[in-house]
């Protein structure tokens, strides 16, 4: 109970400093200190912070978590619960979030629900979304989502201590040396810390004697591992004919988030020929085959899908999931990190091969790359999903958050939102220098766009252009938009649509212009994978 009391006291302190001169906008758990009174160290926490800045913490678009101070308090709650440090104070915010999310995931069945709810609120990347961030409303959010659940948890243990003043008095009578707190750094030379943190509930009398034995040297605490030791690959009791959905990825960077979306991964099955590499698993009620192409391009895509159907004869449909170049206009406010899904429009079945056609007698070039429509099952499921999105919005961010909790290393690999300030669109007449990062680009050629209120990706439906060429010219992009109504370009769909009933899902990583930077590719791949998972939740098994 002592740990819980300390958590409640600290939560109330957090509530106070977020609206007053004691909060400087960069508070973290290293500023929680305890003072020795002789040989006795009361569990009475003090919050140390400078007073040179008076403001509610400002949301930071560079970090996956909007408010690093709130995140750090969630880490403090985890460290109090575990009795050990889980991360260094110097960890970058995104790494800290990934580690804490992994720890919370591993402890979710051990931690009581109210305590878990408070920690989860602190770790929410979009904490405070919808709040206008006035001090009063922000403090109300802290109380309802963090302080209140901790107080409810405390009442399940005691009815006699309800006021914060009583809690402070209660903790001041407990000696830190015998209070089961292992993650405190002692400035003096002697430390009562055990070499290996152990649960208080499992202490034997001999262990307690050892625990109270003073040490003569400082011992550093080990950092909590952010790697799971539990494999999620299950033995495969299915046959090749059990798999009914294929997900095709052009590159490994696009395959990684698709694999992260699997609810279960199955062990491999034997194959007569090893021309393709497959990962087997489940998403919702669907058993899926995931494969990656050895090379990009329509011809290679056709070869891969032909072998795929030979190896798994009962496949009903496929999803081509990856990244693409967006073609924005006034009607379609396509941004980097949005999703584009193929859908029949006018004479096109959702995908058009724009580098295929014939020369007419008057020297005009007529494109003949009309391709098959997506299967009726997917088209009807898409309409259902669009209706759901009109009601409640999409769940892409929910799936991304869960992905990063399960696989925190993907934060370091940049499968996270890259910030609206890094989403810049130039006029189509402007040519960038090769591999330009736009530091020296002409700012007067920028197209001004209002920042969106939400970071949630938007989903666009329409014609996707496919060819055996990379579009790196905004003038060609504009011609494709004007002549064919294309809203996205890529290089594989044309090789699949007439060979296999398929739907194309692309995350937008660039604007198909001469500024071909790769910064947005991981995140664009992730949003496409997240949409694919949401779609499969609608498609009947």
Secondary structure as a PSIPRED ss2 file (coil, helix, strand):
# PSIPRED VFORMAT (PSIPRED V4.0)

   1 X C   1.000  0.000  0.000
   2 X H   0.000  1.000  0.000
   3 X H   0.000  1.000  0.000
   4 X H   0.000  1.000  0.000
   5 X H   0.000  1.000  0.000
   6 X H   0.000  1.000  0.000
   7 X H   0.000  1.000  0.000
   8 X H   0.000  1.000  0.000
   9 X H   0.000  1.000  0.000
  10 X H   0.000  1.000  0.000
  11 X H   0.000  1.000  0.000
  12 X H   0.000  1.000  0.000
  13 X H   0.000  1.000  0.000
  14 X H   0.000  1.000  0.000
  15 X H   0.000  1.000  0.000
  16 X H   0.000  1.000  0.000
  17 X H   0.000  1.000  0.000
  18 X C   1.000  0.000  0.000
  19 X C   1.000  0.000  0.000
  20 X C   1.000  0.000  0.000
  21 X C   1.000  0.000  0.000
  22 X C   1.000  0.000  0.000
  23 X C   1.000  0.000  0.000
  24 X C   1.000  0.000  0.000
  25 X C   1.000  0.000  0.000
  26 X C   1.000  0.000  0.000
  27 X C   1.000  0.000  0.000
  28 X C   1.000  0.000  0.000
  29 X H   0.000  1.000  0.000
  30 X H   0.000  1.000  0.000
  31 X H   0.000  1.000  0.000
  32 X E   0.000  0.000  1.000
  33 X E   0.000  0.000  1.000
  34 X C   1.000  0.000  0.000
  35 X C   1.000  0.000  0.000
  36 X E   0.000  0.000  1.000
  37 X E   0.000  0.000  1.000
  38 X C   1.000  0.000  0.000
  39 X C   1.000  0.000  0.000
  40 X E   0.000  0.000  1.000
  41 X E   0.000  0.000  1.000
  42 X E   0.000  0.000  1.000
  43 X C   1.000  0.000  0.000
  44 X C   1.000  0.000  0.000
  45 X C   1.000  0.000  0.000
  46 X E   0.000  0.000  1.000
  47 X E   0.000  0.000  1.000
  48 X C   1.000  0.000  0.000
  49 X C   1.000  0.000  0.000
  50 X C   1.000  0.000  0.000
  51 X C   1.000  0.000  0.000
  52 X C   1.000  0.000  0.000
  53 X C   1.000  0.000  0.000
  54 X C   1.000  0.000  0.000
  55 X C   1.000  0.000  0.000
  56 X C   1.000  0.000  0.000
  57 X C   1.000  0.000  0.000
  58 X C   1.000  0.000  0.000
  59 X C   1.000  0.000  0.000
  60 X C   1.000  0.000  0.000
  61 X C   1.000  0.000  0.000
  62 X C   1.000  0.000  0.000
  63 X C   1.000  0.000  0.000
  64 X C   1.000  0.000  0.000
  65 X C   1.000  0.000  0.000
  66 X C   1.000  0.000  0.000
  67 X C   1.000  0.000  0.000
  68 X H   0.000  1.000  0.000
  69 X H   0.000  1.000  0.000
  70 X H   0.000  1.000  0.000
  71 X H   0.000  1.000  0.000
  72 X H   0.000  1.000  0.000
  73 X H   0.000  1.000  0.000
  74 X H   0.000  1.000  0.000
  75 X H   0.000  1.000  0.000
  76 X H   0.000  1.000  0.000
  77 X H   0.000  1.000  0.000
  78 X H   0.000  1.000  0.000
  79 X H   0.000  1.000  0.000
  80 X H   0.000  1.000  0.000
  81 X H   0.000  1.000  0.000
  82 X H   0.000  1.000  0.000
  83 X C   1.000  0.000  0.000
  84 X C   1.000  0.000  0.000
  85 X C   1.000  0.000  0.000
  86 X C   1.000  0.000  0.000
  87 X C   1.000  0.000  0.000
  88 X C   1.000  0.000  0.000
  89 X C   1.000  0.000  0.000
  90 X C   1.000  0.000  0.000
  91 X C   1.000  0.000  0.000
  92 X C   1.000  0.000  0.000
  93 X H   0.000  1.000  0.000
  94 X H   0.000  1.000  0.000
  95 X H   0.000  1.000  0.000
  96 X H   0.000  1.000  0.000
  97 X H   0.000  1.000  0.000
  98 X H   0.000  1.000  0.000
  99 X H   0.000  1.000  0.000
 100 X H   0.000  1.000  0.000
 101 X H   0.000  1.000  0.000
 102 X H   0.000  1.000  0.000
 103 X H   0.000  1.000  0.000
 104 X H   0.000  1.000  0.000
 105 X H   0.000  1.000  0.000
 106 X H   0.000  1.000  0.000
 107 X H   0.000  1.000  0.000
 108 X C   1.000  0.000  0.000
 109 X C   1.000  0.000  0.000
 110 X C   1.000  0.000  0.000
 111 X C   1.000  0.000  0.000
 112 X C   1.000  0.000  0.000
 113 X H   0.000  1.000  0.000
 114 X H   0.000  1.000  0.000
 115 X H   0.000  1.000  0.000
 116 X H   0.000  1.000  0.000
 117 X H   0.000  1.000  0.000
 118 X H   0.000  1.000  0.000
 119 X H   0.000  1.000  0.000
 120 X H   0.000  1.000  0.000
 121 X H   0.000  1.000  0.000
 122 X H   0.000  1.000  0.000
 123 X H   0.000  1.000  0.000
 124 X C   1.000  0.000  0.000
 125 X C   1.000  0.000  0.000
 126 X C   1.000  0.000  0.000
 127 X C   1.000  0.000  0.000
 128 X C   1.000  0.000  0.000
 129 X C   1.000  0.000  0.000
 130 X C   1.000  0.000  0.000
 131 X C   1.000  0.000  0.000
 132 X C   1.000  0.000  0.000
 133 X C   1.000  0.000  0.000
 134 X C   1.000  0.000  0.000
 135 X H   0.000  1.000  0.000
 136 X H   0.000  1.000  0.000
 137 X H   0.000  1.000  0.000
 138 X H   0.000  1.000  0.000
 139 X H   0.000  1.000  0.000
 140 X H   0.000  1.000  0.000
 141 X H   0.000  1.000  0.000
 142 X H   0.000  1.000  0.000
 143 X H   0.000  1.000  0.000
 144 X H   0.000  1.000  0.000
 145 X H   0.000  1.000  0.000
 146 X H   0.000  1.000  0.000
 147 X H   0.000  1.000  0.000
 148 X H   0.000  1.000  0.000
 149 X H   0.000  1.000  0.000
 150 X H   0.000  1.000  0.000
 151 X H   0.000  1.000  0.000
 152 X H   0.000  1.000  0.000
 153 X H   0.000  1.000  0.000
 154 X H   0.000  1.000  0.000
 155 X H   0.000  1.000  0.000
 156 X C   1.000  0.000  0.000
 157 X C   1.000  0.000  0.000
 158 X C   1.000  0.000  0.000
 159 X C   1.000  0.000  0.000
 160 X C   1.000  0.000  0.000
 161 X C   1.000  0.000  0.000
 162 X C   1.000  0.000  0.000
 163 X C   1.000  0.000  0.000
 164 X H   0.000  1.000  0.000
 165 X H   0.000  1.000  0.000
 166 X H   0.000  1.000  0.000
 167 X H   0.000  1.000  0.000
 168 X H   0.000  1.000  0.000
 169 X H   0.000  1.000  0.000
 170 X H   0.000  1.000  0.000
 171 X H   0.000  1.000  0.000
 172 X H   0.000  1.000  0.000
 173 X C   1.000  0.000  0.000
 174 X C   1.000  0.000  0.000
 175 X E   0.000  0.000  1.000
 176 X H   0.000  1.000  0.000
 177 X H   0.000  1.000  0.000
 178 X H   0.000  1.000  0.000
 179 X C   1.000  0.000  0.000
 180 X C   1.000  0.000  0.000
 181 X C   1.000  0.000  0.000
 182 X C   1.000  0.000  0.000
 183 X C   1.000  0.000  0.000
 184 X C   1.000  0.000  0.000
 185 X C   1.000  0.000  0.000
 186 X C   1.000  0.000  0.000
 187 X C   1.000  0.000  0.000
 188 X C   1.000  0.000  0.000
 189 X C   1.000  0.000  0.000
 190 X C   1.000  0.000  0.000
 191 X C   1.000  0.000  0.000
 192 X C   1.000  0.000  0.000
 193 X C   1.000  0.000  0.000
 194 X C   1.000  0.000  0.000
 195 X C   1.000  0.000  0.000
 196 X C   1.000  0.000  0.000
 197 X C   1.000  0.000  0.000
 198 X C   1.000  0.000  0.000
 199 X C   1.000  0.000  0.000
 200 X H   0.000  1.000  0.000
 201 X H   0.000  1.000  0.000
 202 X H   0.000  1.000  0.000
 203 X C   1.000  0.000  0.000
 204 X C   1.000  0.000  0.000
 205 X H   0.000  1.000  0.000
 206 X H   0.000  1.000  0.000
 207 X H   0.000  1.000  0.000
 208 X H   0.000  1.000  0.000
 209 X H   0.000  1.000  0.000
 210 X H   0.000  1.000  0.000
 211 X H   0.000  1.000  0.000
 212 X H   0.000  1.000  0.000
 213 X C   1.000  0.000  0.000
 214 X C   1.000  0.000  0.000
 215 X C   1.000  0.000  0.000
 216 X C   1.000  0.000  0.000
 217 X C   1.000  0.000  0.000
 218 X C   1.000  0.000  0.000
 219 X C   1.000  0.000  0.000
 220 X C   1.000  0.000  0.000
 221 X C   1.000  0.000  0.000
 222 X C   1.000  0.000  0.000
 223 X C   1.000  0.000  0.000
 224 X C   1.000  0.000  0.000
 225 X C   1.000  0.000  0.000
 226 X C   1.000  0.000  0.000
 227 X C   1.000  0.000  0.000
 228 X C   1.000  0.000  0.000
 229 X C   1.000  0.000  0.000
 230 X C   1.000  0.000  0.000
 231 X C   1.000  0.000  0.000
 232 X C   1.000  0.000  0.000
 233 X E   0.000  0.000  1.000
 234 X E   0.000  0.000  1.000
 235 X C   1.000  0.000  0.000
 236 X C   1.000  0.000  0.000
 237 X C   1.000  0.000  0.000
 238 X C   1.000  0.000  0.000
 239 X C   1.000  0.000  0.000
 240 X H   0.000  1.000  0.000
 241 X H   0.000  1.000  0.000
 242 X H   0.000  1.000  0.000
 243 X C   1.000  0.000  0.000
 244 X C   1.000  0.000  0.000
 245 X E   0.000  0.000  1.000
 246 X E   0.000  0.000  1.000
 247 X E   0.000  0.000  1.000
 248 X E   0.000  0.000  1.000
 249 X E   0.000  0.000  1.000
 250 X C   1.000  0.000  0.000
 251 X C   1.000  0.000  0.000
 252 X H   0.000  1.000  0.000
 253 X H   0.000  1.000  0.000
 254 X H   0.000  1.000  0.000
 255 X H   0.000  1.000  0.000
 256 X H   0.000  1.000  0.000
 257 X H   0.000  1.000  0.000
 258 X H   0.000  1.000  0.000
 259 X H   0.000  1.000  0.000
 260 X H   0.000  1.000  0.000
 261 X C   1.000  0.000  0.000
 262 X C   1.000  0.000  0.000
 263 X C   1.000  0.000  0.000
 264 X E   0.000  0.000  1.000
 265 X E   0.000  0.000  1.000
 266 X E   0.000  0.000  1.000
 267 X C   1.000  0.000  0.000
 268 X C   1.000  0.000  0.000
 269 X C   1.000  0.000  0.000
 270 X C   1.000  0.000  0.000
 271 X C   1.000  0.000  0.000
 272 X C   1.000  0.000  0.000
 273 X C   1.000  0.000  0.000
 274 X C   1.000  0.000  0.000
 275 X C   1.000  0.000  0.000
 276 X C   1.000  0.000  0.000
 277 X C   1.000  0.000  0.000
 278 X E   0.000  0.000  1.000
 279 X E   0.000  0.000  1.000
 280 X E   0.000  0.000  1.000
 281 X E   0.000  0.000  1.000
 282 X E   0.000  0.000  1.000
 283 X E   0.000  0.000  1.000
 284 X C   1.000  0.000  0.000
 285 X C   1.000  0.000  0.000
 286 X E   0.000  0.000  1.000
 287 X E   0.000  0.000  1.000
 288 X E   0.000  0.000  1.000
 289 X E   0.000  0.000  1.000
 290 X E   0.000  0.000  1.000
 291 X E   0.000  0.000  1.000
 292 X E   0.000  0.000  1.000
 293 X C   1.000  0.000  0.000
 294 X C   1.000  0.000  0.000
 295 X C   1.000  0.000  0.000
 296 X C   1.000  0.000  0.000
 297 X C   1.000  0.000  0.000
 298 X H   0.000  1.000  0.000
 299 X H   0.000  1.000  0.000
 300 X H   0.000  1.000  0.000
 301 X H   0.000  1.000  0.000
 302 X H   0.000  1.000  0.000
 303 X H   0.000  1.000  0.000
 304 X H   0.000  1.000  0.000
 305 X H   0.000  1.000  0.000
 306 X H   0.000  1.000  0.000
 307 X H   0.000  1.000  0.000
 308 X H   0.000  1.000  0.000
 309 X H   0.000  1.000  0.000
 310 X H   0.000  1.000  0.000
 311 X H   0.000  1.000  0.000
 312 X C   1.000  0.000  0.000
 313 X C   1.000  0.000  0.000
 314 X C   1.000  0.000  0.000
 315 X C   1.000  0.000  0.000
 316 X C   1.000  0.000  0.000
 317 X E   0.000  0.000  1.000
 318 X E   0.000  0.000  1.000
 319 X E   0.000  0.000  1.000
 320 X E   0.000  0.000  1.000
 321 X E   0.000  0.000  1.000
 322 X E   0.000  0.000  1.000
 323 X E   0.000  0.000  1.000
 324 X E   0.000  0.000  1.000
 325 X E   0.000  0.000  1.000
 326 X E   0.000  0.000  1.000
 327 X C   1.000  0.000  0.000
 328 X C   1.000  0.000  0.000
 329 X C   1.000  0.000  0.000
 330 X C   1.000  0.000  0.000
 331 X C   1.000  0.000  0.000
 332 X C   1.000  0.000  0.000
 333 X C   1.000  0.000  0.000
 334 X C   1.000  0.000  0.000
 335 X C   1.000  0.000  0.000
 336 X C   1.000  0.000  0.000
 337 X C   1.000  0.000  0.000
 338 X C   1.000  0.000  0.000
 339 X E   0.000  0.000  1.000
 340 X E   0.000  0.000  1.000
 341 X E   0.000  0.000  1.000
 342 X E   0.000  0.000  1.000
 343 X C   1.000  0.000  0.000
 344 X C   1.000  0.000  0.000
 345 X E   0.000  0.000  1.000
 346 X C   1.000  0.000  0.000
 347 X C   1.000  0.000  0.000
 348 X E   0.000  0.000  1.000
 349 X C   1.000  0.000  0.000
 350 X C   1.000  0.000  0.000
 351 X E   0.000  0.000  1.000
 352 X E   0.000  0.000  1.000
 353 X E   0.000  0.000  1.000
 354 X C   1.000  0.000  0.000
 355 X C   1.000  0.000  0.000
 356 X C   1.000  0.000  0.000
 357 X E   0.000  0.000  1.000
 358 X E   0.000  0.000  1.000
 359 X E   0.000  0.000  1.000
 360 X C   1.000  0.000  0.000
 361 X C   1.000  0.000  0.000
 362 X C   1.000  0.000  0.000
 363 X C   1.000  0.000  0.000
 364 X C   1.000  0.000  0.000
 365 X E   0.000  0.000  1.000
 366 X E   0.000  0.000  1.000
 367 X E   0.000  0.000  1.000
 368 X C   1.000  0.000  0.000
 369 X C   1.000  0.000  0.000
 370 X E   0.000  0.000  1.000
 371 X C   1.000  0.000  0.000
 372 X C   1.000  0.000  0.000
 373 X C   1.000  0.000  0.000
 374 X C   1.000  0.000  0.000
 375 X C   1.000  0.000  0.000
 376 X H   0.000  1.000  0.000
 377 X H   0.000  1.000  0.000
 378 X H   0.000  1.000  0.000
 379 X H   0.000  1.000  0.000
 380 X H   0.000  1.000  0.000
 381 X H   0.000  1.000  0.000
 382 X H   0.000  1.000  0.000
 383 X H   0.000  1.000  0.000
 384 X H   0.000  1.000  0.000
 385 X H   0.000  1.000  0.000
 386 X H   0.000  1.000  0.000
 387 X H   0.000  1.000  0.000
 388 X H   0.000  1.000  0.000
 389 X H   0.000  1.000  0.000
 390 X H   0.000  1.000  0.000
 391 X H   0.000  1.000  0.000
 392 X H   0.000  1.000  0.000
 393 X C   1.000  0.000  0.000
 394 X C   1.000  0.000  0.000
 395 X C   1.000  0.000  0.000
 396 X H   0.000  1.000  0.000
 397 X H   0.000  1.000  0.000
 398 X H   0.000  1.000  0.000
 399 X H   0.000  1.000  0.000
 400 X H   0.000  1.000  0.000
 401 X H   0.000  1.000  0.000
 402 X H   0.000  1.000  0.000
 403 X H   0.000  1.000  0.000
 404 X H   0.000  1.000  0.000
 405 X H   0.000  1.000  0.000
 406 X H   0.000  1.000  0.000
 407 X C   1.000  0.000  0.000
 408 X C   1.000  0.000  0.000
 409 X H   0.000  1.000  0.000
 410 X H   0.000  1.000  0.000
 411 X H   0.000  1.000  0.000
 412 X H   0.000  1.000  0.000
 413 X C   1.000  0.000  0.000
 414 X C   1.000  0.000  0.000
 415 X C   1.000  0.000  0.000
 416 X C   1.000  0.000  0.000
 417 X C   1.000  0.000  0.000
 418 X C   1.000  0.000  0.000
 419 X C   1.000  0.000  0.000
 420 X H   0.000  1.000  0.000
 421 X H   0.000  1.000  0.000
 422 X H   0.000  1.000  0.000
 423 X C   1.000  0.000  0.000
 424 X C   1.000  0.000  0.000
 425 X C   1.000  0.000  0.000
 426 X E   0.000  0.000  1.000
 427 X C   1.000  0.000  0.000
 428 X C   1.000  0.000  0.000
 429 X C   1.000  0.000  0.000
 430 X C   1.000  0.000  0.000
 431 X C   1.000  0.000  0.000
 432 X C   1.000  0.000  0.000
 433 X C   1.000  0.000  0.000
 434 X C   1.000  0.000  0.000
 435 X C   1.000  0.000  0.000
 436 X C   1.000  0.000  0.000
 437 X C   1.000  0.000  0.000
 438 X C   1.000  0.000  0.000
 439 X C   1.000  0.000  0.000
 440 X C   1.000  0.000  0.000
 441 X C   1.000  0.000  0.000
 442 X C   1.000  0.000  0.000
 443 X H   0.000  1.000  0.000
 444 X H   0.000  1.000  0.000
 445 X H   0.000  1.000  0.000
 446 X E   0.000  0.000  1.000
 447 X C   1.000  0.000  0.000
 448 X C   1.000  0.000  0.000
 449 X C   1.000  0.000  0.000
 450 X C   1.000  0.000  0.000
 451 X C   1.000  0.000  0.000
 452 X C   1.000  0.000  0.000
 453 X C   1.000  0.000  0.000
 454 X C   1.000  0.000  0.000
 455 X C   1.000  0.000  0.000
 456 X C   1.000  0.000  0.000
 457 X C   1.000  0.000  0.000
 458 X C   1.000  0.000  0.000
 459 X E   0.000  0.000  1.000
 460 X E   0.000  0.000  1.000
 461 X E   0.000  0.000  1.000
 462 X E   0.000  0.000  1.000
 463 X E   0.000  0.000  1.000
 464 X E   0.000  0.000  1.000
 465 X E   0.000  0.000  1.000
 466 X E   0.000  0.000  1.000
 467 X C   1.000  0.000  0.000
 468 X C   1.000  0.000  0.000
 469 X C   1.000  0.000  0.000
 470 X C   1.000  0.000  0.000
 471 X C   1.000  0.000  0.000
 472 X C   1.000  0.000  0.000
 473 X C   1.000  0.000  0.000
 474 X H   0.000  1.000  0.000
 475 X H   0.000  1.000  0.000
 476 X H   0.000  1.000  0.000
 477 X H   0.000  1.000  0.000
 478 X H   0.000  1.000  0.000
 479 X H   0.000  1.000  0.000
 480 X H   0.000  1.000  0.000
 481 X H   0.000  1.000  0.000
 482 X H   0.000  1.000  0.000
 483 X H   0.000  1.000  0.000
 484 X H   0.000  1.000  0.000
 485 X C   1.000  0.000  0.000
 486 X E   0.000  0.000  1.000
 487 X E   0.000  0.000  1.000
 488 X E   0.000  0.000  1.000
 489 X E   0.000  0.000  1.000
 490 X E   0.000  0.000  1.000
 491 X C   1.000  0.000  0.000
 492 X C   1.000  0.000  0.000
 493 X H   0.000  1.000  0.000
 494 X H   0.000  1.000  0.000
 495 X H   0.000  1.000  0.000
 496 X C   1.000  0.000  0.000
 497 X C   1.000  0.000  0.000
 498 X C   1.000  0.000  0.000
 499 X C   1.000  0.000  0.000
 500 X C   1.000  0.000  0.000
 501 X C   1.000  0.000  0.000
 502 X E   0.000  0.000  1.000
 503 X E   0.000  0.000  1.000
 504 X E   0.000  0.000  1.000
 505 X E   0.000  0.000  1.000
 506 X E   0.000  0.000  1.000
 507 X E   0.000  0.000  1.000
 508 X E   0.000  0.000  1.000
 509 X E   0.000  0.000  1.000
 510 X E   0.000  0.000  1.000
 511 X C   1.000  0.000  0.000
 512 X C   1.000  0.000  0.000
 513 X C   1.000  0.000  0.000
 514 X C   1.000  0.000  0.000
 515 X C   1.000  0.000  0.000
 516 X C   1.000  0.000  0.000
 517 X C   1.000  0.000  0.000
 518 X C   1.000  0.000  0.000
 519 X C   1.000  0.000  0.000
 520 X C   1.000  0.000  0.000
 521 X H   0.000  1.000  0.000
 522 X H   0.000  1.000  0.000
 523 X H   0.000  1.000  0.000
 524 X H   0.000  1.000  0.000
 525 X H   0.000  1.000  0.000
 526 X H   0.000  1.000  0.000
 527 X H   0.000  1.000  0.000
 528 X H   0.000  1.000  0.000
 529 X H   0.000  1.000  0.000
 530 X H   0.000  1.000  0.000
 531 X H   0.000  1.000  0.000
 532 X H   0.000  1.000  0.000
 533 X H   0.000  1.000  0.000
 534 X H   0.000  1.000  0.000
 535 X H   0.000  1.000  0.000
 536 X H   0.000  1.000  0.000
 537 X C   1.000  0.000  0.000
 538 X C   1.000  0.000  0.000
 539 X C   1.000  0.000  0.000
 540 X C   1.000  0.000  0.000
 541 X C   1.000  0.000  0.000
